[in-house]
Amino acid sequence: MINLQRIRLALAAMLMVVAAGLACPAVAQDRNPDGSVNPTASAVKEQQLLQQLQMIQGRVSIPDTRAATLEQPAGRQWREFRTVALRWIGGIAILGMLALLMVFYLIRGMVRLEAGRSGRKLVRFNAFERGVHWMTATCFIILALSGLNITFGRPLLLPLLGADTFTAWSQWAKYAHNFLSFPFTLGVVLIFLMWLAGNIPNRTDVEWVKRGGGIVGHDHPPAYRFNAGQKMIYWIVVIGGGITAATGYLLLFPFYTTNIAGMQIAQMTHAVVSLLFIAVMLAHIYIGTIGMEGAFEAMGTGDVDVNWAKEHHSLWLEQEIKAGHAPKPSPHPAITPAE
């Protein structure tokens, strides 16, 4: 009888030990036999991971909790956009604009001064305005080339330059892209402040657009200091430059104000706006160089011919004459002596 009671007590004690072990398995799993933490204590099955639709989070002991993101399925969509869709958007926008400008030049040619040059000059932009313009334009060109390298450099330049040269070029392009973003942003802010008063849309702009702006045909609709086309460029620079600057700084200083999803949105916005910005600036460069006679002088020397002002900005010329800043245009076209 005594042996039977001892057996029962032993069995009861064993059952209590087993029950205690089943009730708190985490305690047994959290620690190794030597007392150290078991890193697999919270391991989960694959099915549980697949149920995480947005992202898969782990546990980290470092202060930066963002490092706990193990996998983000949305990253695959972002990579597909960056390597496929973005290249199509950029290619169509930039190559399409170049093709359009080439066809337009072959059909229309340079917009010439119909009255010829008068030989009398009028100040259009002062030294400060030209300095801000060229600082911003120079930064923009370098930013555009270095940015295009990020999107198109690997498939286009790497096979031509080779791995070593392409690596060196990409490294310096990245440095230039990062550091020149600051003077570019300053330039955009100064452009906004300098020329805001002259770029408010008005009824004259509607008439200018209806008459083709002097680009289509040989009409010369009246305009103040900035016509409707220039106002459009102004607002594209201000708004487009502002968006690219803001999103660019989010990428330059990652995760300070947003998470990884926000970073992906910032990168996509930055890339698309920048590519469209580049396409529009190609048209601006065309008009300011080979597209219109006398246009480059406005930002080159700051002076324009009075007849140029009369044909393209007649209302502004009238204001300058009344203010005593410009001579009156000649009523007759300039005569070019025969050779």
C-alpha positions as CSV (number, residue, x, y, z in Angstrom):
1,M,0.0,0.0,0.0
2,I,2.8,2.3,0.9
3,N,4.6,1.6,-2.4
4,L,1.3,2.3,-4.3
5,Q,0.9,5.7,-2.6
6,R,4.5,6.6,-3.4
7,I,3.9,5.7,-7.1
8,R,0.8,7.9,-7.2
9,L,2.7,10.8,-5.6
10,A,5.5,10.5,-8.1
11,L,3.1,10.4,-11.0
12,A,1.3,13.5,-9.7
13,A,4.5,15.4,-9.4
14,M,5.5,14.5,-13.0
15,L,2.2,15.6,-14.3
16,M,2.5,19.0,-12.5
17,V,6.0,19.5,-14.0
18,V,4.7,18.7,-17.5
19,A,1.7,21.0,-17.1
20,A,3.9,23.8,-15.9
21,G,6.2,23.4,-18.9
22,L,3.2,23.5,-21.3
23,A,1.7,26.5,-19.6
24,C,4.8,28.7,-20.1
25,P,6.8,27.5,-23.1
26,A,8.1,31.0,-23.8
27,V,10.0,31.0,-20.6
28,A,11.8,27.8,-21.6
29,Q,12.4,29.0,-25.1
30,D,13.5,32.6,-24.4
31,R,16.7,31.4,-22.7
32,N,19.3,28.9,-23.7
33,P,20.6,26.5,-21.0
34,D,23.5,28.8,-20.3
35,G,21.1,31.7,-19.6
36,S,21.7,33.6,-22.9
37,V,18.8,34.9,-25.0
38,N,17.4,32.6,-27.7
39,P,17.2,34.6,-31.0
40,T,14.7,32.1,-32.4
41,A,12.3,32.3,-29.5
42,S,9.8,34.4,-31.5
43,A,10.3,32.7,-34.9
44,V,7.2,32.4,-37.0
45,K,6.1,30.1,-39.8
46,E,6.3,31.1,-43.5
47,Q,2.5,31.4,-43.7
48,Q,2.5,34.0,-41.0
49,L,5.1,36.0,-42.9
50,L,3.1,35.9,-46.1
51,Q,0.0,37.3,-44.3
52,Q,1.9,40.5,-43.8
53,L,0.8,42.4,-46.9
54,Q,2.5,45.7,-46.4
55,M,5.8,44.8,-44.9
56,I,7.5,42.2,-42.7
57,Q,8.8,43.5,-39.4
58,G,11.4,41.9,-37.2
59,R,12.9,42.9,-33.9
60,V,16.1,44.9,-33.5
61,S,18.1,46.0,-30.4
62,I,19.6,49.1,-32.1
63,P,18.0,52.5,-31.6
64,D,17.0,52.8,-35.3
65,T,13.7,50.8,-35.3
66,R,13.4,51.3,-39.1
67,A,16.0,48.6,-39.5
68,A,13.4,46.1,-38.3
69,T,11.8,46.2,-41.8
70,L,12.9,42.8,-43.2
71,E,10.9,42.9,-46.4
72,Q,8.6,45.3,-48.2
73,P,6.6,43.9,-51.1
74,A,5.9,47.5,-52.4
75,G,9.7,47.8,-53.1
76,R,9.4,45.4,-56.0
77,Q,6.8,47.7,-57.6
78,W,9.0,50.7,-57.0
79,R,12.0,48.9,-58.6
80,E,9.9,48.0,-61.6
81,F,8.7,51.6,-62.0
82,R,12.3,52.9,-61.7
83,T,13.9,50.5,-64.2
84,V,11.1,50.2,-66.7
85,A,8.2,52.8,-66.6
86,L,10.5,55.7,-65.7
87,R,12.8,55.1,-68.6
88,W,9.8,55.0,-71.0
89,I,8.5,58.3,-69.5
90,G,11.9,60.0,-69.8
91,G,12.6,58.7,-73.3
92,I,9.2,59.7,-74.7
93,A,9.3,63.2,-73.1
94,I,12.9,64.1,-73.9
95,L,13.3,62.5,-77.3
96,G,9.8,63.5,-78.3
97,M,10.6,67.1,-77.5
98,L,13.9,67.0,-79.4
99,A,12.1,65.5,-82.4
100,L,9.3,68.2,-82.2
101,L,11.8,71.0,-82.0
102,M,13.8,69.6,-85.0
103,V,10.7,69.4,-87.1
104,F,9.5,72.9,-86.1
105,Y,12.9,74.3,-86.9
106,L,13.0,72.7,-90.4
107,I,9.5,74.1,-91.1
108,R,9.6,77.5,-89.4
109,G,13.3,78.2,-89.1
110,M,14.6,81.0,-86.9
111,V,12.2,83.8,-86.1
112,R,13.9,86.7,-87.8
113,L,13.5,90.4,-87.0
114,E,11.3,91.6,-89.8
115,A,12.2,95.2,-89.4
116,G,15.9,94.4,-89.1
117,R,18.2,95.8,-86.4
118,S,17.9,99.5,-85.5
119,G,21.3,99.7,-83.9
120,R,19.8,101.2,-80.7
121,K,19.8,99.2,-77.5
122,L,17.5,98.8,-74.6
123,V,18.4,97.2,-71.2
124,R,16.2,94.2,-70.7
125,F,17.9,92.4,-67.7
126,N,20.5,93.9,-65.4
127,A,23.6,92.2,-64.1
128,F,22.0,90.7,-61.0
129,E,19.1,89.2,-62.9
130,R,21.5,87.7,-65.5
131,G,23.8,86.4,-62.7
132,V,20.9,84.6,-61.0
133,H,19.6,83.2,-64.3
134,W,23.0,81.8,-65.3
135,M,23.7,80.4,-61.9
136,T,20.4,78.6,-61.9
137,A,20.8,77.5,-65.5
138,T,24.3,76.1,-65.0
139,C,23.2,74.2,-61.9
140,F,20.2,72.9,-63.8
141,I,22.2,71.5,-66.7
142,I,24.6,69.7,-64.4
143,L,21.8,68.4,-62.3
144,A,19.9,67.2,-65.4
145,L,22.9,65.4,-66.8
146,S,23.9,63.8,-63.5
147,G,20.2,62.9,-62.8
148,L,19.8,61.3,-66.3
149,N,22.8,59.2,-65.5
150,I,21.0,57.6,-62.6
151,T,18.1,56.6,-64.9
152,F,19.8,55.9,-68.2
153,G,23.5,55.7,-67.4
154,R,23.7,51.9,-66.7
155,P,22.1,50.8,-70.0
156,L,23.5,53.5,-72.2
157,L,26.9,54.6,-70.8
158,L,28.2,51.6,-69.0
159,P,28.7,49.5,-72.2
160,L,30.5,52.5,-73.9
161,L,32.7,53.7,-71.0
162,G,33.5,50.5,-69.3
163,A,33.0,49.7,-65.6
164,D,35.9,51.7,-64.2
165,T,35.3,54.9,-66.1
166,F,31.5,54.7,-65.6
167,T,32.0,54.2,-61.8
168,A,34.3,57.2,-61.6
169,W,31.9,59.4,-63.7
170,S,28.9,58.3,-61.6
171,Q,30.6,59.0,-58.4
172,W,31.5,62.6,-59.4
173,A,28.1,63.0,-60.9
174,K,26.5,62.1,-57.6
175,Y,28.7,64.6,-55.7
176,A,27.7,67.3,-58.2
177,H,24.1,66.4,-58.1
178,N,24.0,66.6,-54.3
179,F,26.0,69.8,-53.7
180,L,24.7,71.8,-56.6
181,S,21.1,71.3,-55.4
182,F,21.7,74.1,-52.9
183,P,22.6,76.9,-55.3
184,F,19.9,75.7,-57.7
185,T,17.3,76.0,-54.9
186,L,18.5,79.5,-54.1
187,G,18.3,80.4,-57.8
188,V,14.7,79.2,-58.0
189,V,13.7,81.2,-54.9
190,L,15.4,84.4,-56.3
191,I,13.8,83.9,-59.7
192,F,10.4,83.7,-58.0
193,L,11.0,86.9,-56.0
194,M,12.6,88.9,-58.9
195,W,10.1,88.3,-61.6
196,L,6.8,87.5,-59.7
197,A,5.3,90.9,-60.5
198,G,5.8,90.6,-64.2
199,N,4.5,87.0,-64.5
200,I,1.0,87.3,-63.2
201,P,-1.3,86.2,-66.0
202,N,-3.6,88.8,-67.6
203,R,-5.9,89.2,-70.6
204,T,-3.1,90.2,-72.8
205,D,-1.7,86.7,-72.4
206,V,-4.9,85.2,-73.7
207,E,-4.7,87.3,-76.9
208,W,-1.0,86.4,-77.2
209,V,-1.8,82.7,-77.2
210,K,-4.7,83.1,-79.6
211,R,-2.4,84.7,-82.1
212,G,0.3,82.1,-81.9
213,G,2.7,84.3,-79.9
214,G,4.7,85.3,-83.0
215,I,6.1,81.8,-83.2
216,V,3.5,80.5,-85.6
217,G,3.2,82.6,-88.6
218,H,4.5,86.2,-88.7
219,D,2.2,87.9,-86.4
220,H,3.5,90.0,-83.5
221,P,0.9,90.1,-80.7
222,P,1.5,92.8,-78.0
223,A,3.1,91.7,-74.7
224,Y,4.5,93.3,-71.7
225,R,8.0,92.5,-70.3
226,F,7.1,88.8,-70.2
227,N,4.7,87.2,-72.7
228,A,2.4,84.2,-72.0
229,G,5.1,81.7,-73.1
230,Q,7.7,83.2,-70.8
231,K,5.2,83.3,-68.0
232,M,4.5,79.6,-68.5
233,I,8.3,78.9,-68.4
234,Y,8.5,81.0,-65.2
235,W,5.8,79.0,-63.4
236,I,7.2,75.7,-64.6
237,V,10.6,76.7,-63.2
238,V,9.1,77.9,-59.9
239,I,6.7,75.0,-59.3
240,G,8.8,72.3,-61.0
241,G,12.0,73.5,-59.4
242,G,10.3,73.7,-56.0
243,I,8.9,70.1,-56.3
244,T,12.2,68.7,-57.4
245,A,14.1,70.6,-54.7
246,A,11.7,69.4,-51.9
247,T,11.7,65.8,-53.0
248,G,15.4,65.9,-53.6
249,Y,16.1,67.0,-50.1
250,L,14.0,64.1,-48.8
251,L,16.3,61.8,-50.7
252,L,19.4,63.6,-49.7
253,F,18.5,63.3,-46.0
254,P,16.7,60.0,-46.0
255,F,14.2,58.9,-43.3
256,Y,14.4,62.2,-41.3
257,T,10.8,63.1,-42.0
258,T,9.3,60.1,-43.6
259,N,9.4,56.3,-43.8
260,I,10.4,54.0,-46.6
261,A,7.1,54.3,-48.3
262,G,7.4,58.1,-48.3
263,M,10.9,57.8,-49.6
264,Q,9.7,55.7,-52.6
265,I,7.0,58.3,-53.4
266,A,9.5,61.1,-53.1
267,Q,11.9,59.3,-55.5
268,M,9.2,58.7,-58.1
269,T,7.9,62.2,-57.9
270,H,11.4,63.7,-58.1
271,A,12.2,61.6,-61.1
272,V,9.0,62.2,-63.1
273,V,8.9,65.9,-62.5
274,S,12.6,66.3,-63.3
275,L,12.3,64.5,-66.6
276,L,9.3,66.6,-67.7
277,F,11.2,69.7,-66.4
278,I,14.1,68.8,-68.6
279,A,11.9,68.3,-71.7
280,V,10.3,71.8,-71.2
281,M,13.7,73.4,-70.7
282,L,14.8,72.1,-74.0
283,A,12.1,74.2,-75.6
284,H,13.2,77.2,-73.6
285,I,16.8,76.7,-74.7
286,Y,15.7,76.4,-78.3
287,I,13.8,79.6,-78.3
288,G,16.6,81.5,-76.5
289,T,19.2,80.4,-79.0
290,I,18.5,79.2,-82.5
291,G,14.8,79.7,-82.4
292,M,14.6,83.5,-82.3
293,E,16.9,86.1,-83.5
294,G,18.1,88.5,-80.8
295,A,16.7,86.5,-77.9
296,F,20.0,85.3,-76.6
297,E,21.3,88.8,-76.3
298,A,18.7,89.5,-73.5
299,M,20.5,87.1,-71.2
300,G,23.9,87.4,-72.9
301,T,24.7,91.1,-72.7
302,G,21.4,92.2,-71.0
303,D,20.6,94.5,-74.0
304,V,18.2,94.0,-76.8
305,D,17.6,95.9,-80.0
306,V,14.7,98.3,-79.9
307,N,13.2,96.7,-83.0
308,W,13.3,93.3,-81.2
309,A,11.4,94.8,-78.3
310,K,8.9,96.5,-80.6
311,E,8.1,93.2,-82.4
312,H,8.0,90.9,-79.3
313,H,7.2,93.1,-76.3
314,S,5.6,96.2,-77.7
315,L,3.7,97.1,-74.5
316,W,6.8,96.8,-72.4
317,L,8.7,99.0,-74.9
318,E,6.0,101.7,-74.6
319,Q,6.4,101.6,-70.8
320,E,10.2,101.9,-71.1
321,I,9.9,104.9,-73.5
322,K,7.4,106.7,-71.2
323,A,9.8,106.1,-68.3
324,G,12.7,107.5,-70.3
325,H,14.6,104.2,-70.4
326,A,14.5,103.5,-74.1
327,P,14.7,105.5,-77.4
328,K,11.8,105.4,-79.7
329,P,11.9,102.8,-82.5
330,S,12.5,103.9,-86.0
331,P,9.3,104.1,-88.1
332,H,11.1,102.7,-91.1
333,P,13.0,99.4,-91.4
334,A,16.7,99.5,-91.3
335,I,18.3,99.6,-94.7
336,T,21.2,97.2,-95.2
337,P,23.8,98.6,-97.7
338,A,24.5,96.5,-100.7
339,E,27.9,94.9,-101.0
